[in-house]
Amino acid sequence: MDNQFTLTACLHKIDVLRHTPAGVPVLDVVLQHNSWQEENGLRCQIKFELPAKIIGQNAQAWQHRQGEIVTVSGFLAQKSQRIFRPVLRIQHITEYKG
């Protein structure tokens, strides 16, 4: 099964960088998206916020870049073993060049 996700959004909220017990950096962020899309021939405005997580070296690189527009790709996963809400696990993140 495929589980690939790509999005251009604003790094709206960035939590404090933390580390796993193994010392791996983890950065929890909230992505904010706003665009116009076409659905069944009609234009509609799309606005949403999506929780996401950056793990590894990218976490350190992006910890102070709140407000920046980025293009991200990764996969959706459950938030934790007990919480099944989706969280985007960001594998690639780049500054949006428009």
Steps between C-alpha positions, in 0.01 A plus 500: 500500500614853424528763771676799348403860570629828354390845613602865479421677826617745762696383805235652725607365841827344603548329837827485691751254356512181706699178480399135521667281766739394221595865442314549170368858455120536462312816407119517522349763269161612374467566127242755385371471143284745304423457128231498234418162347260384234248229584235383252548816296462736797773698673516466877730650758688245709633590845630258761769433757683168511723376781834372377827365633858542376750241623880507464732768363217691331346556844800705611517691172134614511451571873523882461314547169146568615291683241697368203317355199624147427433202280495177697460135412466195715238260626204507736524303824301481821605748768588230754419143590182616675404802289397417144474857364729548199830684517717572198845348544715734291777326308595790268459872562613790283443873491221583253637702209158582345 
